[in-house]
Amino acid sequence: MKLKRVLWMAFGILVTPAILYLTLMRALYNHLQARRIIKRVAKSNNPKDRLIRFLVYKIFGM
């Protein structure tokens, strides 16, 4: 019984931070990708893109 408990604790100590790290990295990557798209749209002269840029600036204050 104690061995099972120790194995579960070791599993939790090793796996939980890995899952949290991967989740954080994915969120950070998505955030940076969204910022990259917003910057690309901001440089465009297309009227639709300029409307999107205006709305993004108003909503997110970027």
PDB file of N, CA, C, O and CB in Angstrom:
ATOM      1  N   MET A   1       0.826  -1.202   0.000  1.00  0.00           N
ATOM      2  CA  MET A   1       0.000   0.000   0.000  1.00  0.00           C
ATOM      3  C   MET A   1       0.866   1.261   0.000  1.00  0.00           C
ATOM      4  O   MET A   1       0.568   2.226  -0.704  1.00  0.00           O
ATOM      5  CB  MET A   1      -0.937   0.001   1.213  1.00  0.00           C
ATOM      6  N   LYS A   2       1.939   1.246   0.792  1.00  0.00           N
ATOM      7  CA  LYS A   2       2.801   2.426   0.846  1.00  0.00           C
ATOM      8  C   LYS A   2       3.523   2.653  -0.479  1.00  0.00           C
ATOM      9  O   LYS A   2       3.711   3.795  -0.896  1.00  0.00           O
ATOM     10  CB  LYS A   2       3.819   2.284   1.975  1.00  0.00           C
ATOM     11  N   LEU A   3       3.927   1.571  -1.139  1.00  0.00           N
ATOM     12  CA  LEU A   3       4.613   1.709  -2.421  1.00  0.00           C
ATOM     13  C   LEU A   3       3.695   2.372  -3.452  1.00  0.00           C
ATOM     14  O   LEU A   3       4.120   3.232  -4.224  1.00  0.00           O
ATOM     15  CB  LEU A   3       5.088   0.331  -2.931  1.00  0.00           C
ATOM     16  N   LYS A   4       2.441   1.957  -3.447  1.00  0.00           N
ATOM     17  CA  LYS A   4       1.473   2.540  -4.368  1.00  0.00           C
ATOM     18  C   LYS A   4       1.321   4.045  -4.104  1.00  0.00           C
ATOM     19  O   LYS A   4       1.241   4.847  -5.034  1.00  0.00           O
ATOM     20  CB  LYS A   4       0.107   1.826  -4.237  1.00  0.00           C
ATOM     21  N   ARG A   5       1.285   4.399  -2.851  1.00  0.00           N
ATOM     22  CA  ARG A   5       1.144   5.799  -2.467  1.00  0.00           C
ATOM     23  C   ARG A   5       2.367   6.611  -2.914  1.00  0.00           C
ATOM     24  O   ARG A   5       2.233   7.718  -3.435  1.00  0.00           O
ATOM     25  CB  ARG A   5       0.949   5.918  -0.943  1.00  0.00           C
ATOM     26  N   VAL A   6       3.544   6.049  -2.705  1.00  0.00           N
ATOM     27  CA  VAL A   6       4.780   6.726  -3.105  1.00  0.00           C
ATOM     28  C   VAL A   6       4.832   6.889  -4.621  1.00  0.00           C
ATOM     29  O   VAL A   6       5.245   7.937  -5.118  1.00  0.00           O
ATOM     30  CB  VAL A   6       6.014   5.944  -2.609  1.00  0.00           C
ATOM     31  N   LEU A   7       4.420   5.869  -5.351  1.00  0.00           N
ATOM     32  CA  LEU A   7       4.420   5.961  -6.808  1.00  0.00           C
ATOM     33  C   LEU A   7       3.455   7.041  -7.303  1.00  0.00           C
ATOM     34  O   LEU A   7       3.769   7.789  -8.229  1.00  0.00           O
ATOM     35  CB  LEU A   7       4.052   4.610  -7.420  1.00  0.00           C
ATOM     36  N   TRP A   8       2.285   7.112  -6.680  1.00  0.00           N
ATOM     37  CA  TRP A   8       1.319   8.142  -7.071  1.00  0.00           C
ATOM     38  C   TRP A   8       1.856   9.535  -6.767  1.00  0.00           C
ATOM     39  O   TRP A   8       1.661  10.464  -7.551  1.00  0.00           O
ATOM     40  CB  TRP A   8      -0.020   7.925  -6.351  1.00  0.00           C
ATOM     41  N   MET A   9       2.534   9.680  -5.627  1.00  0.00           N
ATOM     42  CA  MET A   9       3.116  10.977  -5.275  1.00  0.00           C
ATOM     43  C   MET A   9       4.203  11.365  -6.277  1.00  0.00           C
ATOM     44  O   MET A   9       4.269  12.513  -6.716  1.00  0.00           O
ATOM     45  CB  MET A   9       3.697  10.941  -3.843  1.00  0.00           C
ATOM     46  N   ALA A  10       5.054  10.401  -6.635  1.00  0.00           N
ATOM     47  CA  ALA A  10       6.119  10.672  -7.603  1.00  0.00           C
ATOM     48  C   ALA A  10       5.518  11.032  -8.961  1.00  0.00           C
ATOM     49  O   ALA A  10       5.989  11.946  -9.639  1.00  0.00           O
ATOM     50  CB  ALA A  10       7.060   9.450  -7.737  1.00  0.00           C
ATOM     51  N   PHE A  11       4.486  10.310  -9.340  1.00  0.00           N
ATOM     52  CA  PHE A  11       3.797  10.590 -10.601  1.00  0.00           C
ATOM     53  C   PHE A  11       3.233  12.008 -10.590  1.00  0.00           C
ATOM     54  O   PHE A  11       3.378  12.749 -11.563  1.00  0.00           O
ATOM     55  CB  PHE A  11       2.668   9.564 -10.847  1.00  0.00           C
ATOM     56  N   GLY A  12       2.597  12.378  -9.495  1.00  0.00           N
ATOM     57  CA  GLY A  12       2.020  13.720  -9.366  1.00  0.00           C
ATOM     58  C   GLY A  12       3.074  14.805  -9.394  1.00  0.00           C
ATOM     59  O   GLY A  12       2.885  15.854 -10.009  1.00  0.00           O
ATOM     60  N   ILE A  13       4.193  14.548  -8.720  1.00  0.00           N
ATOM     61  CA  ILE A  13       5.267  15.541  -8.667  1.00  0.00           C
ATOM     62  C   ILE A  13       5.898  15.736 -10.041  1.00  0.00           C
ATOM     63  O   ILE A  13       6.288  16.853 -10.382  1.00  0.00           O
ATOM     64  CB  ILE A  13       6.337  15.119  -7.651  1.00  0.00           C
ATOM     65  N   LEU A  14       6.003  14.685 -10.825  1.00  0.00           N
ATOM     66  CA  LEU A  14       6.636  14.789 -12.140  1.00  0.00           C
ATOM     67  C   LEU A  14       5.678  15.247 -13.236  1.00  0.00           C
ATOM     68  O   LEU A  14       6.048  16.059 -14.083  1.00  0.00           O
ATOM     69  CB  LEU A  14       7.228  13.463 -12.521  1.00  0.00           C
ATOM     70  N   VAL A  15       4.464  14.737 -13.224  1.00  0.00           N
ATOM     71  CA  VAL A  15       3.545  14.970 -14.343  1.00  0.00           C
ATOM     72  C   VAL A  15       2.791  16.296 -14.224  1.00  0.00           C
ATOM     73  O   VAL A  15       2.593  16.982 -15.226  1.00  0.00           O
ATOM     74  CB  VAL A  15       2.551  13.830 -14.437  1.00  0.00           C
ATOM     75  N   THR A  16       2.373  16.659 -13.026  1.00  0.00           N
ATOM     76  CA  THR A  16       1.577  17.875 -12.865  1.00  0.00           C
ATOM     77  C   THR A  16       2.318  19.123 -13.351  1.00  0.00           C
ATOM     78  O   THR A  16       1.737  19.899 -14.110  1.00  0.00           O
ATOM     79  CB  THR A  16       1.186  18.048 -11.406  1.00  0.00           C
ATOM     80  N   PRO A  17       3.574  19.354 -12.952  1.00  0.00           N
ATOM     81  CA  PRO A  17       4.267  20.535 -13.482  1.00  0.00           C
ATOM     82  C   PRO A  17       4.454  20.484 -14.999  1.00  0.00           C
ATOM     83  O   PRO A  17       4.420  21.520 -15.663  1.00  0.00           O
ATOM     84  CB  PRO A  17       5.620  20.679 -12.814  1.00  0.00           C
ATOM     85  N   ALA A  18       4.649  19.294 -15.544  1.00  0.00           N
ATOM     86  CA  ALA A  18       4.820  19.171 -16.994  1.00  0.00           C
ATOM     87  C   ALA A  18       3.538  19.590 -17.717  1.00  0.00           C
ATOM     88  O   ALA A  18       3.595  20.293 -18.726  1.00  0.00           O
ATOM     89  CB  ALA A  18       5.204  17.720 -17.376  1.00  0.00           C
ATOM     90  N   ILE A  19       2.402  19.164 -17.210  1.00  0.00           N
ATOM     91  CA  ILE A  19       1.119  19.530 -17.818  1.00  0.00           C
ATOM     92  C   ILE A  19       0.896  21.033 -17.706  1.00  0.00           C
ATOM     93  O   ILE A  19       0.478  21.676 -18.669  1.00  0.00           O
ATOM     94  CB  ILE A  19      -0.047  18.762 -17.148  1.00  0.00           C
ATOM     95  N   LEU A  20       1.175  21.592 -16.531  1.00  0.00           N
ATOM     96  CA  LEU A  20       1.013  23.033 -16.347  1.00  0.00           C
ATOM     97  C   LEU A  20       1.946  23.819 -17.267  1.00  0.00           C
ATOM     98  O   LEU A  20       1.552  24.835 -17.838  1.00  0.00           O
ATOM     99  CB  LEU A  20       1.273  23.414 -14.888  1.00  0.00           C
ATOM    100  N   TYR A  21       3.178  23.346 -17.406  1.00  0.00           N
ATOM    101  CA  TYR A  21       4.155  24.013 -18.267  1.00  0.00           C
ATOM    102  C   TYR A  21       3.689  23.999 -19.726  1.00  0.00           C
ATOM    103  O   TYR A  21       3.751  25.021 -20.410  1.00  0.00           O
ATOM    104  CB  TYR A  21       5.535  23.335 -18.142  1.00  0.00           C
ATOM    105  N   LEU A  22       3.225  22.846 -20.195  1.00  0.00           N
ATOM    106  CA  LEU A  22       2.764  22.749 -21.583  1.00  0.00           C
ATOM    107  C   LEU A  22       1.539  23.624 -21.826  1.00  0.00           C
ATOM    108  O   LEU A  22       1.416  24.247 -22.880  1.00  0.00           O
ATOM    109  CB  LEU A  22       2.443  21.296 -21.935  1.00  0.00           C
ATOM    110  N   THR A  23       0.637  23.672 -20.853  1.00  0.00           N
ATOM    111  CA  THR A  23      -0.547  24.515 -20.977  1.00  0.00           C
ATOM    112  C   THR A  23      -0.149  25.985 -21.053  1.00  0.00           C
ATOM    113  O   THR A  23      -0.677  26.741 -21.868  1.00  0.00           O
ATOM    114  CB  THR A  23      -1.503  24.280 -19.796  1.00  0.00           C
ATOM    115  N   LEU A  24       0.787  26.377 -20.196  1.00  0.00           N
ATOM    116  CA  LEU A  24       1.257  27.759 -20.197  1.00  0.00           C
ATOM    117  C   LEU A  24       1.950  28.104 -21.510  1.00  0.00           C
ATOM    118  O   LEU A  24       1.733  29.183 -22.060  1.00  0.00           O
ATOM    119  CB  LEU A  24       2.206  27.998 -19.023  1.00  0.00           C
ATOM    120  N   MET A  25       2.778  27.202 -22.013  1.00  0.00           N
ATOM    121  CA  MET A  25       3.481  27.453 -23.271  1.00  0.00           C
ATOM    122  C   MET A  25       2.492  27.594 -24.428  1.00  0.00           C
ATOM    123  O   MET A  25       2.671  28.439 -25.305  1.00  0.00           O
ATOM    124  CB  MET A  25       4.481  26.320 -23.561  1.00  0.00           C
ATOM    125  N   ARG A  26       1.455  26.766 -24.426  1.00  0.00           N
ATOM    126  CA  ARG A  26       0.454  26.842 -25.497  1.00  0.00           C
ATOM    127  C   ARG A  26      -0.302  28.167 -25.439  1.00  0.00           C
ATOM    128  O   ARG A  26      -0.546  28.796 -26.468  1.00  0.00           O
ATOM    129  CB  ARG A  26      -0.535  25.663 -25.397  1.00  0.00           C
ATOM    130  N   ALA A  27      -0.669  28.584 -24.233  1.00  0.00           N
ATOM    131  CA  ALA A  27      -1.375  29.854 -24.085  1.00  0.00           C
ATOM    132  C   ALA A  27      -0.492  31.021 -24.524  1.00  0.00           C
ATOM    133  O   ALA A  27      -0.961  31.946 -25.187  1.00  0.00           O
ATOM    134  CB  ALA A  27      -1.828  30.049 -22.630  1.00  0.00           C
ATOM    135  N   LEU A  28       0.779  30.973 -24.154  1.00  0.00           N
ATOM    136  CA  LEU A  28       1.708  32.032 -24.539  1.00  0.00           C
ATOM    137  C   LEU A  28       1.896  32.064 -26.054  1.00  0.00           C
ATOM    138  O   LEU A  28       1.930  33.139 -26.654  1.00  0.00           O
ATOM    139  CB  LEU A  28       3.062  31.840 -23.840  1.00  0.00           C
ATOM    140  N   TYR A  29       2.018  30.899 -26.668  1.00  0.00           N
ATOM    141  CA  TYR A  29       2.177  30.821 -28.123  1.00  0.00           C
ATOM    142  C   TYR A  29       0.951  31.398 -28.829  1.00  0.00           C
ATOM    143  O   TYR A  29       1.085  32.157 -29.788  1.00  0.00           O
ATOM    144  CB  TYR A  29       2.409  29.360 -28.566  1.00  0.00           C
ATOM    145  N   ASN A  30      -0.238  31.039 -28.356  1.00  0.00           N
ATOM    146  CA  ASN A  30      -1.466  31.549 -28.970  1.00  0.00           C
ATOM    147  C   ASN A  30      -1.559  33.064 -28.816  1.00  0.00           C
ATOM    148  O   ASN A  30      -1.982  33.765 -29.735  1.00  0.00           O
ATOM    149  CB  ASN A  30      -2.701  30.875 -28.345  1.00  0.00           C
ATOM    150  N   HIS A  31      -1.162  33.561 -27.648  1.00  0.00           N
ATOM    151  CA  HIS A  31      -1.198  35.001 -27.408  1.00  0.00           C
ATOM    152  C   HIS A  31      -0.254  35.730 -28.369  1.00  0.00           C
ATOM    153  O   HIS A  31      -0.619  36.746 -28.959  1.00  0.00           O
ATOM    154  CB  HIS A  31      -0.820  35.313 -25.944  1.00  0.00           C
ATOM    155  N   LEU A  32       0.952  35.202 -28.517  1.00  0.00           N
ATOM    156  CA  LEU A  32       1.923  35.837 -29.409  1.00  0.00           C
ATOM    157  C   LEU A  32       1.479  35.757 -30.868  1.00  0.00           C
ATOM    158  O   LEU A  32       1.693  36.690 -31.641  1.00  0.00           O
ATOM    159  CB  LEU A  32       3.295  35.185 -29.245  1.00  0.00           C
ATOM    160  N   GLN A  33       0.867  34.645 -31.232  1.00  0.00           N
ATOM    161  CA  GLN A  33       0.376  34.488 -32.599  1.00  0.00           C
ATOM    162  C   GLN A  33      -0.746  35.495 -32.875  1.00  0.00           C
ATOM    163  O   GLN A  33      -0.804  36.079 -33.957  1.00  0.00           O
ATOM    164  CB  GLN A  33      -0.124  33.040 -32.836  1.00  0.00           C
ATOM    165  N   ALA A  34      -1.633  35.697 -31.899  1.00  0.00           N
ATOM    166  CA  ALA A  34      -2.711  36.669 -32.061  1.00  0.00           C
ATOM    167  C   ALA A  34      -2.141  38.076 -32.206  1.00  0.00           C
ATOM    168  O   ALA A  34      -2.619  38.857 -33.029  1.00  0.00           O
ATOM    169  CB  ALA A  34      -3.681  36.605 -30.867  1.00  0.00           C
ATOM    170  N   ARG A  35      -1.129  38.401 -31.418  1.00  0.00           N
ATOM    171  CA  ARG A  35      -0.503  39.725 -31.533  1.00  0.00           C
ATOM    172  C   ARG A  35       0.154  39.906 -32.904  1.00  0.00           C
ATOM    173  O   ARG A  35       0.115  40.994 -33.480  1.00  0.00           O
ATOM    174  CB  ARG A  35       0.544  39.922 -30.417  1.00  0.00           C
ATOM    175  N   ARG A  36       0.753  38.837 -33.416  1.00  0.00           N
ATOM    176  CA  ARG A  36       1.393  38.899 -34.734  1.00  0.00           C
ATOM    177  C   ARG A  36       0.345  39.180 -35.818  1.00  0.00           C
ATOM    178  O   ARG A  36       0.579  39.983 -36.721  1.00  0.00           O
ATOM    179  CB  ARG A  36       2.146  37.574 -35.038  1.00  0.00           C
ATOM    180  N   ILE A  37      -0.800  38.519 -35.722  1.00  0.00           N
ATOM    181  CA  ILE A  37      -1.877  38.726 -36.698  1.00  0.00           C
ATOM    182  C   ILE A  37      -2.406  40.155 -36.601  1.00  0.00           C
ATOM    183  O   ILE A  37      -2.654  40.802 -37.618  1.00  0.00           O
ATOM    184  CB  ILE A  37      -3.027  37.709 -36.471  1.00  0.00           C
ATOM    185  N   ILE A  38      -2.576  40.641 -35.370  1.00  0.00           N
ATOM    186  CA  ILE A  38      -3.077  42.007 -35.182  1.00  0.00           C
ATOM    187  C   ILE A  38      -2.102  43.018 -35.779  1.00  0.00           C
ATOM    188  O   ILE A  38      -2.524  43.986 -36.412  1.00  0.00           O
ATOM    189  CB  ILE A  38      -3.301  42.303 -33.681  1.00  0.00           C
ATOM    190  N   LYS A  39      -0.812  42.801 -35.583  1.00  0.00           N
ATOM    191  CA  LYS A  39       0.177  43.722 -36.148  1.00  0.00           C
ATOM    192  C   LYS A  39       0.161  43.681 -37.673  1.00  0.00           C
ATOM    193  O   LYS A  39       0.310  44.714 -38.325  1.00  0.00           O
ATOM    194  CB  LYS A  39       1.580  43.385 -35.628  1.00  0.00           C
ATOM    195  N   ARG A  40      -0.019  42.491 -38.243  1.00  0.00           N
ATOM    196  CA  ARG A  40      -0.073  42.384 -39.700  1.00  0.00           C
ATOM    197  C   ARG A  40      -1.298  43.123 -40.242  1.00  0.00           C
ATOM    198  O   ARG A  40      -1.212  43.821 -41.252  1.00  0.00           O
ATOM    199  CB  ARG A  40      -0.102  40.901 -40.135  1.00  0.00           C
ATOM    200  N   VAL A  41      -2.436  42.964 -39.564  1.00  0.00           N
ATOM    201  CA  VAL A  41      -3.660  43.648 -39.985  1.00  0.00           C
ATOM    202  C   VAL A  41      -3.491  45.157 -39.829  1.00  0.00           C
ATOM    203  O   VAL A  41      -3.993  45.930 -40.645  1.00  0.00           O
ATOM    204  CB  VAL A  41      -4.880  43.151 -39.165  1.00  0.00           C
ATOM    205  N   ALA A  42      -2.787  45.572 -38.784  1.00  0.00           N
ATOM    206  CA  ALA A  42      -2.608  47.006 -38.534  1.00  0.00           C
ATOM    207  C   ALA A  42      -1.832  47.680 -39.661  1.00  0.00           C
ATOM    208  O   ALA A  42      -2.032  48.867 -39.917  1.00  0.00           O
ATOM    209  CB  ALA A  42      -1.886  47.227 -37.205  1.00  0.00           C
ATOM    210  N   LYS A  43      -0.959  46.953 -40.333  1.00  0.00           N
ATOM    211  CA  LYS A  43      -0.156  47.528 -41.410  1.00  0.00           C
ATOM    212  C   LYS A  43      -0.888  47.515 -42.755  1.00  0.00           C
ATOM    213  O   LYS A  43      -0.436  48.140 -43.714  1.00  0.00           O
ATOM    214  CB  LYS A  43       1.156  46.773 -41.535  1.00  0.00           C
ATOM    215  N   SER A  44      -2.009  46.810 -42.825  1.00  0.00           N
ATOM    216  CA  SER A  44      -2.719  46.655 -44.090  1.00  0.00           C
ATOM    217  C   SER A  44      -3.495  47.925 -44.438  1.00  0.00           C
ATOM    218  O   SER A  44      -3.882  48.692 -43.555  1.00  0.00           O
ATOM    219  CB  SER A  44      -3.671  45.451 -44.024  1.00  0.00           C
ATOM    220  N   ASN A  45      -3.714  48.133 -45.723  1.00  0.00           N
ATOM    221  CA  ASN A  45      -4.506  49.276 -46.183  1.00  0.00           C
ATOM    222  C   ASN A  45      -5.914  48.874 -46.600  1.00  0.00           C
ATOM    223  O   ASN A  45      -6.691  49.715 -47.052  1.00  0.00           O
ATOM    224  CB  ASN A  45      -3.809  49.958 -47.343  1.00  0.00           C
ATOM    225  N   ASN A  46      -6.245  47.608 -46.452  1.00  0.00           N
ATOM    226  CA  ASN A  46      -7.576  47.124 -46.792  1.00  0.00           C
ATOM    227  C   ASN A  46      -8.595  47.740 -45.823  1.00  0.00           C
ATOM    228  O   ASN A  46      -8.372  47.704 -44.612  1.00  0.00           O
ATOM    229  CB  ASN A  46      -7.629  45.562 -46.744  1.00  0.00           C
ATOM    230  N   PRO A  47      -9.707  48.302 -46.319  1.00  0.00           N
ATOM    231  CA  PRO A  47     -10.690  48.935 -45.421  1.00  0.00           C
ATOM    232  C   PRO A  47     -11.252  47.987 -44.362  1.00  0.00           C
ATOM    233  O   PRO A  47     -11.477  48.397 -43.223  1.00  0.00           O
ATOM    234  CB  PRO A  47     -11.832  49.494 -46.235  1.00  0.00           C
ATOM    235  N   LYS A  48     -11.478  46.732 -44.726  1.00  0.00           N
ATOM    236  CA  LYS A  48     -11.981  45.773 -43.735  1.00  0.00           C
ATOM    237  C   LYS A  48     -10.955  45.561 -42.631  1.00  0.00           C
ATOM    238  O   LYS A  48     -11.305  45.490 -41.453  1.00  0.00           O
ATOM    239  CB  LYS A  48     -12.327  44.426 -44.405  1.00  0.00           C
ATOM    240  N   ASP A  49      -9.694  45.462 -43.015  1.00  0.00           N
ATOM    241  CA  ASP A  49      -8.640  45.276 -42.026  1.00  0.00           C
ATOM    242  C   ASP A  49      -8.520  46.493 -41.115  1.00  0.00           C
ATOM    243  O   ASP A  49      -8.253  46.364 -39.920  1.00  0.00           O
ATOM    244  CB  ASP A  49      -7.306  45.002 -42.718  1.00  0.00           C
ATOM    245  N   ARG A  50      -8.720  47.679 -41.695  1.00  0.00           N
ATOM    246  CA  ARG A  50      -8.643  48.882 -40.864  1.00  0.00           C
ATOM    247  C   ARG A  50      -9.797  48.935 -39.870  1.00  0.00           C
ATOM    248  O   ARG A  50      -9.625  49.406 -38.746  1.00  0.00           O
ATOM    249  CB  ARG A  50      -8.646  50.141 -41.740  1.00  0.00           C
ATOM    250  N   LEU A  51     -10.967  48.458 -40.273  1.00  0.00           N
ATOM    251  CA  LEU A  51     -12.100  48.394 -39.346  1.00  0.00           C
ATOM    252  C   LEU A  51     -11.791  47.426 -38.211  1.00  0.00           C
ATOM    253  O   LEU A  51     -12.057  47.720 -37.046  1.00  0.00           O
ATOM    254  CB  LEU A  51     -13.391  47.965 -40.085  1.00  0.00           C
ATOM    255  N   ILE A  52     -11.231  46.277 -38.554  1.00  0.00           N
ATOM    256  CA  ILE A  52     -10.851  45.300 -37.535  1.00  0.00           C
ATOM    257  C   ILE A  52      -9.822  45.920 -36.588  1.00  0.00           C
ATOM    258  O   ILE A  52      -9.919  45.763 -35.371  1.00  0.00           O
ATOM    259  CB  ILE A  52     -10.284  44.008 -38.191  1.00  0.00           C
ATOM    260  N   ARG A  53      -8.842  46.620 -37.149  1.00  0.00           N
ATOM    261  CA  ARG A  53      -7.809  47.259 -36.328  1.00  0.00           C
ATOM    262  C   ARG A  53      -8.436  48.268 -35.370  1.00  0.00           C
ATOM    263  O   ARG A  53      -8.079  48.318 -34.193  1.00  0.00           O
ATOM    264  CB  ARG A  53      -6.757  47.952 -37.221  1.00  0.00           C
ATOM    265  N   PHE A  54      -9.367  49.066 -35.874  1.00  0.00           N
ATOM    266  CA  PHE A  54     -10.029  50.059 -35.028  1.00  0.00           C
ATOM    267  C   PHE A  54     -10.764  49.388 -33.874  1.00  0.00           C
ATOM    268  O   PHE A  54     -10.677  49.831 -32.729  1.00  0.00           O
ATOM    269  CB  PHE A  54     -11.008  50.903 -35.856  1.00  0.00           C
ATOM    270  N   LEU A  55     -11.493  48.309 -34.186  1.00  0.00           N
ATOM    271  CA  LEU A  55     -12.230  47.604 -33.137  1.00  0.00           C
ATOM    272  C   LEU A  55     -11.291  46.974 -32.119  1.00  0.00           C
ATOM    273  O   LEU A  55     -11.557  47.012 -30.917  1.00  0.00           O
ATOM    274  CB  LEU A  55     -13.124  46.531 -33.749  1.00  0.00           C
ATOM    275  N   VAL A  56     -10.195  46.396 -32.593  1.00  0.00           N
ATOM    276  CA  VAL A  56      -9.227  45.788 -31.674  1.00  0.00           C
ATOM    277  C   VAL A  56      -8.629  46.847 -30.761  1.00  0.00           C
ATOM    278  O   VAL A  56      -8.485  46.622 -29.559  1.00  0.00           O
ATOM    279  CB  VAL A  56      -8.110  45.065 -32.454  1.00  0.00           C
ATOM    280  N   TYR A  57      -8.280  47.995 -31.320  1.00  0.00           N
ATOM    281  CA  TYR A  57      -7.706  49.059 -30.494  1.00  0.00           C
ATOM    282  C   TYR A  57      -8.708  49.543 -29.454  1.00  0.00           C
ATOM    283  O   TYR A  57      -8.342  49.808 -28.309  1.00  0.00           O
ATOM    284  CB  TYR A  57      -7.250  50.233 -31.370  1.00  0.00           C
ATOM    285  N   LYS A  58      -9.968  49.658 -29.850  1.00  0.00           N
ATOM    286  CA  LYS A  58     -10.987  50.116 -28.907  1.00  0.00           C
ATOM    287  C   LYS A  58     -11.253  49.080 -27.811  1.00  0.00           C
ATOM    288  O   LYS A  58     -11.391  49.429 -26.639  1.00  0.00           O
ATOM    289  CB  LYS A  58     -12.284  50.433 -29.651  1.00  0.00           C
ATOM    290  N   ILE A  59     -11.323  47.804 -28.203  1.00  0.00           N
ATOM    291  CA  ILE A  59     -11.658  46.755 -27.237  1.00  0.00           C
ATOM    292  C   ILE A  59     -10.484  46.453 -26.314  1.00  0.00           C
ATOM    293  O   ILE A  59     -10.645  46.413 -25.094  1.00  0.00           O
ATOM    294  CB  ILE A  59     -12.089  45.480 -27.964  1.00  0.00           C
ATOM    295  N   PHE A  60      -9.304  46.240 -26.891  1.00  0.00           N
ATOM    296  CA  PHE A  60      -8.155  45.789 -26.104  1.00  0.00           C
ATOM    297  C   PHE A  60      -7.220  46.918 -25.703  1.00  0.00           C
ATOM    298  O   PHE A  60      -6.315  46.713 -24.894  1.00  0.00           O
ATOM    299  CB  PHE A  60      -7.386  44.760 -26.874  1.00  0.00           C
ATOM    300  N   GLY A  61      -7.424  48.099 -26.255  1.00  0.00           N
ATOM    301  CA  GLY A  61      -6.564  49.222 -25.913  1.00  0.00           C
ATOM    302  C   GLY A  61      -5.123  49.029 -26.328  1.00  0.00           C
ATOM    303  O   GLY A  61      -4.208  49.472 -25.635  1.00  0.00           O
ATOM    304  N   MET A  62      -4.914  48.363 -27.467  1.00  0.00           N
ATOM    305  CA  MET A  62      -3.548  48.083 -27.913  1.00  0.00           C
ATOM    306  C   MET A  62      -3.028  49.228 -28.759  1.00  0.00           C
ATOM    307  O   MET A  62      -1.892  49.182 -29.230  1.00  0.00           O
ATOM    308  CB  MET A  62      -3.487  46.766 -28.705  1.00  0.00           C
TER     309      MET A  62
END
